[in-house]
Amino acid sequence: MLDIKLIRENPEKINELLKRRNPNLSINEVLEIDNERRKIQFQTDELRAKRKTMSQSIGELKKAGKTADENGKSTDELQAEVKVMADDIKALEEKQAELDNKQRDFLLCTPNTPDENIAIGTDETFNIVKKVVGEPTRKDFELKPHWELGEKLGLLDFERGVKLAHTRFSLYRGKGAALERAIINFFLEVHTQEHGYEEILPPVLVNSAAMTGTGQLPKFKEDMFKCVDEDLYLIPTAEVPVTNIYQNEILSEDDLPKYMTAYTPCFRREAGSAGKDTRGLIRLHQFNKVELVKLTTPETSEEEHEKLTRNAERVLELLNLPFRRVELCTGDIGFSAKKCYDLEVWLPSYDNYKEISSCSNFGDFQARRANIKYRSKTTGKPEFVHTLNGSGLAVGRTFAAILENFQTEDGHIIIPEVLRKYTGFDII
């Protein structure tokens, strides 16, 4: 959530940055609401002070045995005026509460301001490729897509996945299930043992406060799976529960940065994806992912963002998968992000790169929503942390990339060397 104080002090700057995302965005309405609520606050404070003074005067009159003030107004009349004031104050408080809620609702639906140094653009065509690692896989035989390979080898069963649930669900079988599990274990081991992350196993159902804290609610409610009779949502990513572990807490600066990683299944309705990636594992309603989350001080968040991105890149390098790093433009970054790198893995079935991780720096945007603070050694005061996260990696997309990039001419799959101790086999 944007800082209302910063909006008051720099409205032109905030508007200019938001319009880099979308020309239609503006904080003018929230400023109008804020001006009105501050006027009402002033009126309320004045009225409270006047009521307090009159109540004290009435008390003094009664203590002195008097029935009227120096102007001849009786204590009964004065008490009646105090009652009217109390009613007026209540009405003003209700109006202020209404405006407070309206302002908060507006801010909850307003995206983060983008970093001033990222490219300005409307869509992915304005993104900047920062690095390319490895060469796109080319072979002297026709490369098959992962969904064909998976079904032929008995690794994936899309038909029965749909039968059990709905479209965009899949079933892993035999060595396919073993490979998926191996990828998860490999990711967690690298991130905990090599990169120093604490492993978390969080709930996959969270309440609306947690979903609001990381920015999924209220803006993207239609993309979530919600329990009908409970204030509970299936998580779209482990970012939600892991970031919110410290919701409404004040940490010590000595506790930062916090590095956390978690494997979870993830659930997304993909409400706006009709017709996109309808085949295979790229866009499912349920998928597995290993997430990386950091809580940092504002001074170190940029450096930690680069480190987090390198941590995600490391597993792609160990798997020997071709990939590239892309810096997203203002029109393509996520709602809560101020800066984001996408890691894109090469998929022969698309003859192109496909996102496998988004590594984002949110600044204090999520921390304000979730009320996550640390006590600064410099000021001694509570300050908002900066939050960061990225996939380390999306497991299903890694599975797809392995099948497509390491297939043989006779239709088998060579297992990357780093995974063999987890799978127990080197070829499928």
C-alpha positions as a Python dict, from the first residue, in 0.01 Angstrom:
ca = {
    (1, 'M'): (0, 0, 0),
    (2, 'L'): (126, 346, -84),
    (3, 'D'): (221, 578, 201),
    (4, 'I'): (-52, 843, 240),
    (5, 'K'): (204, 1082, 391),
    (6, 'L'): (421, 1046, 81),
    (7, 'I'): (114, 1101, -140),
    (8, 'R'): (33, 1424, 47),
    (9, 'E'): (390, 1550, 20),
    (10, 'N'): (462, 1445, -341),
    (11, 'P'): (133, 1407, -529),
    (12, 'E'): (278, 1509, -865),
    (13, 'K'): (565, 1261, -835),
    (14, 'I'): (339, 973, -729),
    (15, 'N'): (100, 1046, -1016),
    (16, 'E'): (385, 1061, -1264),
    (17, 'L'): (523, 723, -1152),
    (18, 'L'): (180, 556, -1155),
    (19, 'K'): (112, 684, -1506),
    (20, 'R'): (430, 506, -1617),
    (21, 'R'): (237, 188, -1537),
    (22, 'N'): (-92, 300, -1685),
    (23, 'P'): (-190, 648, -1811),
    (24, 'N'): (-531, 606, -1648),
    (25, 'L'): (-393, 569, -1296),
    (26, 'S'): (-413, 865, -1058),
    (27, 'I'): (-416, 935, -685),
    (28, 'N'): (-621, 1256, -723),
    (29, 'E'): (-931, 1088, -583),
    (30, 'V'): (-752, 966, -272),
    (31, 'L'): (-619, 1319, -216),
    (32, 'E'): (-974, 1457, -234),
    (33, 'I'): (-1088, 1195, 18),
    (34, 'D'): (-790, 1272, 239),
    (35, 'N'): (-857, 1648, 234),
    (36, 'E'): (-1222, 1590, 328),
    (37, 'R'): (-1140, 1350, 613),
    (38, 'R'): (-875, 1587, 751),
    (39, 'K'): (-1129, 1874, 753),
    (40, 'I'): (-1374, 1654, 938),
    (41, 'Q'): (-1100, 1549, 1178),
    (42, 'F'): (-1029, 1915, 1250),
    (43, 'Q'): (-1400, 1985, 1309),
    (44, 'T'): (-1427, 1681, 1535),
    (45, 'D'): (-1125, 1781, 1741),
    (46, 'E'): (-1258, 2135, 1783),
    (47, 'L'): (-1600, 2008, 1888),
    (48, 'R'): (-1448, 1758, 2134),
    (49, 'A'): (-1241, 2035, 2292),
    (50, 'K'): (-1548, 2263, 2321),
    (51, 'R'): (-1758, 1982, 2473),
    (52, 'K'): (-1484, 1905, 2725),
    (53, 'T'): (-1461, 2271, 2828),
    (54, 'M'): (-1840, 2301, 2866),
    (55, 'S'): (-1861, 1976, 3063),
    (56, 'Q'): (-1594, 2102, 3300),
    (57, 'S'): (-1778, 2435, 3340),
    (58, 'I'): (-2106, 2258, 3421),
    (59, 'G'): (-1924, 2048, 3679),
    (60, 'E'): (-1774, 2358, 3840),
    (61, 'L'): (-2113, 2534, 3846),
    (62, 'K'): (-2278, 2239, 4018),
    (63, 'K'): (-1990, 2209, 4264),
    (64, 'A'): (-2036, 2574, 4351),
    (65, 'G'): (-2410, 2523, 4398),
    (66, 'K'): (-2500, 2741, 4100),
    (67, 'T'): (-2784, 2666, 3855),
    (68, 'A'): (-2676, 2900, 3572),
    (69, 'D'): (-2361, 3047, 3422),
    (70, 'E'): (-2261, 3412, 3413),
    (71, 'N'): (-2472, 3464, 3101),
    (72, 'G'): (-2780, 3330, 3271),
    (73, 'K'): (-2784, 3001, 3084),
    (74, 'S'): (-2906, 2723, 3309),
    (75, 'T'): (-2706, 2407, 3368),
    (76, 'D'): (-2992, 2210, 3209),
    (77, 'E'): (-2960, 2421, 2893),
    (78, 'L'): (-2583, 2376, 2896),
    (79, 'Q'): (-2619, 1999, 2937),
    (80, 'A'): (-2862, 1993, 2645),
    (81, 'E'): (-2601, 2173, 2429),
    (82, 'V'): (-2336, 1921, 2538),
    (83, 'K'): (-2568, 1638, 2432),
    (84, 'V'): (-2619, 1799, 2090),
    (85, 'M'): (-2241, 1831, 2060),
    (86, 'A'): (-2203, 1463, 2148),
    (87, 'D'): (-2450, 1371, 1873),
    (88, 'D'): (-2267, 1597, 1626),
    (89, 'I'): (-1934, 1440, 1721),
    (90, 'K'): (-2079, 1092, 1670),
    (91, 'A'): (-2207, 1191, 1325),
    (92, 'L'): (-1866, 1337, 1234),
    (93, 'E'): (-1688, 1025, 1362),
    (94, 'E'): (-1913, 804, 1150),
    (95, 'K'): (-1843, 1022, 846),
    (96, 'Q'): (-1470, 1010, 918),
    (97, 'A'): (-1479, 630, 956),
    (98, 'E'): (-1662, 610, 623),
    (99, 'L'): (-1396, 825, 458),
    (100, 'D'): (-1115, 628, 626),
    (101, 'N'): (-1258, 306, 481),
    (102, 'K'): (-1306, 467, 140),
    (103, 'Q'): (-946, 591, 142),
    (104, 'R'): (-812, 252, 253),
    (105, 'D'): (-1019, 72, -13),
    (106, 'F'): (-882, 305, -279),
    (107, 'L'): (-523, 256, -164),
    (108, 'L'): (-567, -123, -143),
    (109, 'C'): (-661, -124, -513),
    (110, 'T'): (-380, 112, -618),
    (111, 'P'): (-61, -58, -742),
    (112, 'N'): (290, 13, -623),
    (113, 'T'): (491, 290, -785),
    (114, 'P'): (754, 146, -1020),
    (115, 'D'): (1125, 198, -968),
    (116, 'E'): (1232, 516, -1144),
    (117, 'N'): (1515, 338, -1327),
    (118, 'I'): (1321, 64, -1506),
    (119, 'A'): (1212, 97, -1868),
    (120, 'I'): (884, 275, -1938),
    (121, 'G'): (650, 70, -2155),
    (122, 'T'): (301, -69, -2191),
    (123, 'D'): (367, -441, -2229),
    (124, 'E'): (628, -718, -2251),
    (125, 'T'): (765, -586, -2582),
    (126, 'F'): (933, -309, -2382),
    (127, 'N'): (1108, -550, -2144),
    (128, 'I'): (1487, -560, -2150),
    (129, 'V'): (1689, -881, -2179),
    (130, 'K'): (1971, -843, -1926),
    (131, 'K'): (2152, -1172, -1982),
    (132, 'V'): (2127, -1499, -2177),
    (133, 'V'): (2272, -1822, -2040),
    (134, 'G'): (2320, -2120, -2270),
    (135, 'E'): (2204, -2173, -2626),
    (136, 'P'): (1848, -2260, -2727),
    (137, 'T'): (1818, -2636, -2770),
    (138, 'R'): (1838, -2738, -3135),
    (139, 'K'): (1865, -3098, -3254),
    (140, 'D'): (1876, -3280, -3584),
    (141, 'F'): (1544, -3449, -3510),
    (142, 'E'): (1197, -3315, -3446),
    (143, 'L'): (1159, -3209, -3083),
    (144, 'K'): (831, -3310, -2926),
    (145, 'P'): (635, -3101, -2672),
    (146, 'H'): (639, -3210, -2309),
    (147, 'W'): (272, -3308, -2307),
    (148, 'E'): (329, -3563, -2583),
    (149, 'L'): (645, -3697, -2423),
    (150, 'G'): (483, -3711, -2080),
    (151, 'E'): (181, -3906, -2194),
    (152, 'K'): (379, -4142, -2420),
    (153, 'L'): (619, -4229, -2136),
    (154, 'G'): (342, -4265, -1877),
    (155, 'L'): (462, -3964, -1675),
    (156, 'L'): (157, -3742, -1717),
    (157, 'D'): (-213, -3821, -1741),
    (158, 'F'): (-407, -3510, -1843),
    (159, 'E'): (-729, -3694, -1928),
    (160, 'R'): (-768, -3849, -1583),
    (161, 'G'): (-656, -3525, -1415),
    (162, 'V'): (-953, -3354, -1582),
    (163, 'K'): (-1180, -3643, -1484),
    (164, 'L'): (-1080, -3610, -1119),
    (165, 'A'): (-1108, -3232, -1106),
    (166, 'H'): (-1160, -2998, -1401),
    (167, 'T'): (-982, -2865, -1704),
    (168, 'R'): (-626, -2741, -1638),
    (169, 'F'): (-555, -3016, -1385),
    (170, 'S'): (-301, -3293, -1441),
    (171, 'L'): (-197, -3623, -1287),
    (172, 'Y'): (167, -3727, -1244),
    (173, 'R'): (240, -4100, -1250),
    (174, 'G'): (529, -4335, -1180),
    (175, 'K'): (863, -4184, -1274),
    (176, 'G'): (683, -3858, -1355),
    (177, 'A'): (574, -3825, -991),
    (178, 'A'): (925, -3924, -880),
    (179, 'L'): (1082, -3660, -1107),
    (180, 'E'): (847, -3389, -978),
    (181, 'R'): (937, -3483, -619),
    (182, 'A'): (1308, -3491, -706),
    (183, 'I'): (1294, -3138, -850),
    (184, 'I'): (1128, -3011, -530),
    (185, 'N'): (1389, -3176, -307),
    (186, 'F'): (1673, -3048, -524),
    (187, 'F'): (1545, -2689, -512),
    (188, 'L'): (1499, -2696, -134),
    (189, 'E'): (1840, -2849, -73),
    (190, 'V'): (2020, -2588, -287),
    (191, 'H'): (1836, -2295, -129),
    (192, 'T'): (1875, -2414, 231),
    (193, 'Q'): (2227, -2557, 217),
    (194, 'E'): (2394, -2338, -45),
    (195, 'H'): (2201, -2010, -14),
    (196, 'G'): (2114, -2008, 357),
    (197, 'Y'): (1732, -1995, 345),
    (198, 'E'): (1522, -2128, 632),
    (199, 'E'): (1280, -2395, 511),
    (200, 'I'): (913, -2326, 591),
    (201, 'L'): (618, -2560, 549),
    (202, 'P'): (320, -2323, 568),
    (203, 'P'): (-58, -2373, 550),
    (204, 'V'): (-201, -2381, 198),
    (205, 'L'): (-520, -2216, 325),
    (206, 'V'): (-490, -1858, 451),
    (207, 'N'): (-735, -1590, 566),
    (208, 'S'): (-828, -1272, 382),
    (209, 'A'): (-592, -1061, 597),
    (210, 'A'): (-295, -1260, 466),
    (211, 'M'): (-419, -1234, 106),
    (212, 'T'): (-465, -860, 151),
    (213, 'G'): (-119, -822, 304),
    (214, 'T'): (63, -945, -6),
    (215, 'G'): (-171, -774, -252),
    (216, 'Q'): (-392, -1055, -388),
    (217, 'L'): (-699, -902, -227),
    (218, 'P'): (-912, -714, -299),
    (219, 'K'): (-791, -645, -653),
    (220, 'F'): (-753, -1004, -776),
    (221, 'K'): (-1027, -1185, -587),
    (222, 'E'): (-1161, -1341, -909),
    (223, 'D'): (-830, -1527, -957),
    (224, 'M'): (-849, -1699, -618),
    (225, 'F'): (-1012, -2020, -500),
    (226, 'K'): (-1216, -1942, -186),
    (227, 'C'): (-1377, -2171, 69),
    (228, 'V'): (-1752, -2109, 60),
    (229, 'D'): (-1824, -2119, 432),
    (230, 'E'): (-1493, -1993, 574),
    (231, 'D'): (-1271, -1687, 551),
    (232, 'L'): (-1008, -1903, 386),
    (233, 'Y'): (-843, -1902, 44),
    (234, 'L'): (-622, -2158, -129),
    (235, 'I'): (-284, -1993, -172),
    (236, 'P'): (-178, -1881, -522),
    (237, 'T'): (186, -1895, -407),
    (238, 'A'): (382, -1958, -86),
    (239, 'E'): (467, -1588, -96),
    (240, 'V'): (135, -1526, 82),
    (241, 'P'): (175, -1734, 400),
    (242, 'V'): (552, -1694, 427),
    (243, 'T'): (554, -1314, 394),
    (244, 'N'): (266, -1288, 641),
    (245, 'I'): (439, -1494, 910),
    (246, 'Y'): (547, -1162, 1065),
    (247, 'Q'): (222, -975, 1002),
    (248, 'N'): (157, -714, 1278),
    (249, 'E'): (500, -774, 1434),
    (250, 'I'): (802, -555, 1504),
    (251, 'L'): (1131, -732, 1439),
    (252, 'S'): (1477, -638, 1558),
    (253, 'E'): (1707, -495, 1292),
    (254, 'D'): (1953, -767, 1400),
    (255, 'D'): (1699, -1024, 1273),
    (256, 'L'): (1724, -888, 918),
    (257, 'P'): (1760, -994, 649),
    (258, 'K'): (1536, -1297, 683),
    (259, 'Y'): (1572, -1564, 414),
    (260, 'M'): (1284, -1814, 387),
    (261, 'T'): (1199, -2081, 131),
    (262, 'A'): (892, -2300, 103),
    (263, 'Y'): (753, -2573, -116),
    (264, 'T'): (376, -2566, -159),
    (265, 'P'): (113, -2660, -409),
    (266, 'C'): (-34, -2340, -557),
    (267, 'F'): (-387, -2276, -676),
    (268, 'R'): (-502, -2019, -931),
    (269, 'R'): (-828, -1984, -1117),
    (270, 'E'): (-647, -1814, -1408),
    (271, 'A'): (-967, -1621, -1473),
    (272, 'G'): (-814, -1404, -1743),
    (273, 'S'): (-624, -1676, -1929),
    (274, 'A'): (-891, -1822, -2154),
    (275, 'G'): (-726, -1969, -2462),
    (276, 'K'): (-371, -1927, -2328),
    (277, 'D'): (-138, -2226, -2286),
    (278, 'T'): (-425, -2474, -2294),
    (279, 'R'): (-199, -2777, -2336),
    (280, 'G'): (58, -2916, -2099),
    (281, 'L'): (189, -2793, -1763),
    (282, 'I'): (247, -2425, -1830),
    (283, 'R'): (-82, -2284, -1700),
    (284, 'L'): (-266, -2512, -1456),
    (285, 'H'): (-512, -2444, -1175),
    (286, 'Q'): (-291, -2647, -938),
    (287, 'F'): (88, -2663, -960),
    (288, 'N'): (392, -2702, -738),
    (289, 'K'): (640, -2426, -665),
    (290, 'V'): (936, -2355, -441),
    (291, 'E'): (928, -1995, -327),
    (292, 'L'): (1200, -1762, -199),
    (293, 'V'): (1102, -1480, 39),
    (294, 'K'): (1317, -1212, 201),
    (295, 'L'): (1252, -944, 462),
    (296, 'T'): (1517, -671, 456),
    (297, 'T'): (1596, -318, 562),
    (298, 'P'): (1530, -47, 299),
    (299, 'E'): (1906, 11, 265),
    (300, 'T'): (1980, -347, 160),
    (301, 'S'): (1673, -442, -45),
    (302, 'E'): (1823, -365, -388),
    (303, 'E'): (2133, -572, -314),
    (304, 'E'): (1921, -854, -170),
    (305, 'H'): (1698, -846, -481),
    (306, 'E'): (2002, -912, -699),
    (307, 'K'): (2113, -1195, -469),
    (308, 'L'): (1767, -1354, -470),
    (309, 'T'): (1757, -1346, -848),
    (310, 'R'): (2101, -1508, -862),
    (311, 'N'): (1979, -1778, -621),
    (312, 'A'): (1696, -1863, -863),
    (313, 'E'): (1936, -1855, -1159),
    (314, 'R'): (2170, -2094, -980),
    (315, 'V'): (1930, -2390, -995),
    (316, 'L'): (1877, -2333, -1368),
    (317, 'E'): (2254, -2332, -1418),
    (318, 'L'): (2293, -2654, -1218),
    (319, 'L'): (2021, -2817, -1430),
    (320, 'N'): (2202, -2696, -1744),
    (321, 'L'): (1883, -2544, -1883),
    (322, 'P'): (1908, -2251, -2128),
    (323, 'F'): (1751, -1937, -1984),
    (324, 'R'): (1757, -1561, -1985),
    (325, 'R'): (1700, -1282, -1735),
    (326, 'V'): (1454, -1009, -1837),
    (327, 'E'): (1395, -679, -1656),
    (328, 'L'): (1025, -597, -1677),
    (329, 'C'): (905, -255, -1791),
    (330, 'T'): (661, -38, -1598),
    (331, 'G'): (357, -177, -1778),
    (332, 'D'): (446, -543, -1719),
    (333, 'I'): (548, -560, -1354),
    (334, 'G'): (308, -710, -1102),
    (335, 'F'): (62, -510, -895),
    (336, 'S'): (273, -505, -578),
    (337, 'A'): (620, -489, -734),
    (338, 'K'): (840, -185, -780),
    (339, 'K'): (1101, -381, -978),
    (340, 'C'): (1096, -731, -1122),
    (341, 'Y'): (1323, -968, -1309),
    (342, 'D'): (1167, -1259, -1496),
    (343, 'L'): (1375, -1569, -1550),
    (344, 'E'): (1264, -1740, -1870),
    (345, 'V'): (1359, -2096, -1962),
    (346, 'W'): (1389, -2215, -2320),
    (347, 'L'): (1100, -2440, -2429),
    (348, 'P'): (1138, -2595, -2774),
    (349, 'S'): (759, -2652, -2802),
    (350, 'Y'): (714, -2274, -2804),
    (351, 'D'): (1038, -2209, -2993),
    (352, 'N'): (1079, -1938, -2734),
    (353, 'Y'): (1156, -1861, -2372),
    (354, 'K'): (884, -1903, -2106),
    (355, 'E'): (870, -1750, -1759),
    (356, 'I'): (982, -1985, -1484),
    (357, 'S'): (1040, -1731, -1206),
    (358, 'S'): (948, -1371, -1125),
    (359, 'C'): (1188, -1213, -875),
    (360, 'S'): (1036, -897, -730),
    (361, 'N'): (1131, -618, -494),
    (362, 'F'): (815, -474, -334),
    (363, 'G'): (980, -202, -125),
    (364, 'D'): (757, -132, 177),
    (365, 'F'): (434, -181, -24),
    (366, 'Q'): (344, -523, 120),
    (367, 'A'): (485, -440, 463),
    (368, 'R'): (244, -146, 498),
    (369, 'R'): (-50, -370, 408),
    (370, 'A'): (61, -648, 644),
    (371, 'N'): (206, -412, 908),
    (372, 'I'): (550, -576, 922),
    (373, 'K'): (809, -353, 1091),
    (374, 'Y'): (1157, -359, 1242),
    (375, 'R'): (1308, -136, 1508),
    (376, 'S'): (1579, 78, 1349),
    (377, 'K'): (1911, 92, 1532),
    (378, 'T'): (1962, 445, 1398),
    (379, 'T'): (1631, 602, 1499),
    (380, 'G'): (1511, 356, 1762),
    (381, 'K'): (1170, 377, 1595),
    (382, 'P'): (967, 108, 1418),
    (383, 'E'): (1010, 124, 1040),
    (384, 'F'): (854, -85, 766),
    (385, 'V'): (1064, -368, 628),
    (386, 'H'): (1111, -425, 258),
    (387, 'T'): (978, -753, 120),
    (388, 'L'): (1110, -954, -175),
    (389, 'N'): (1015, -1282, -333),
    (390, 'G'): (1073, -1502, -633),
    (391, 'S'): (1011, -1855, -752),
    (392, 'G'): (1302, -2083, -694),
    (393, 'L'): (1150, -2231, -921),
    (394, 'A'): (810, -2321, -1063),
    (395, 'V'): (835, -2701, -1046),
    (396, 'G'): (593, -2799, -1323),
    (397, 'R'): (756, -2564, -1572),
    (398, 'T'): (1096, -2703, -1474),
    (399, 'F'): (958, -3054, -1534),
    (400, 'A'): (835, -2945, -1879),
    (401, 'A'): (1171, -2784, -1961),
    (402, 'I'): (1361, -3100, -1864),
    (403, 'L'): (1143, -3321, -2084),
    (404, 'E'): (1172, -3093, -2385),
    (405, 'N'): (1539, -2997, -2361),
    (406, 'F'): (1677, -3339, -2265),
    (407, 'Q'): (1471, -3565, -2490),
    (408, 'T'): (1646, -3816, -2714),
    (409, 'E'): (1571, -3905, -3071),
    (410, 'D'): (1407, -4233, -2963),
    (411, 'G'): (1169, -4045, -2727),
    (412, 'H'): (1340, -4094, -2392),
    (413, 'I'): (1445, -3833, -2135),
    (414, 'I'): (1798, -3793, -1999),
    (415, 'I'): (1776, -3687, -1632),
    (416, 'P'): (2006, -3393, -1542),
    (417, 'E'): (2300, -3521, -1340),
    (418, 'V'): (2218, -3312, -1030),
    (419, 'L'): (1877, -3478, -1002),
    (420, 'R'): (1987, -3841, -1025),
    (421, 'K'): (2056, -3886, -655),
    (422, 'Y'): (1695, -3779, -592),
    (423, 'T'): (1530, -3981, -871),
    (424, 'G'): (1735, -4301, -846),
    (425, 'F'): (1738, -4324, -1227),
    (426, 'D'): (1924, -4140, -1503),
    (427, 'I'): (1691, -4196, -1798),
    (428, 'I'): (1320, -4236, -1856),
}
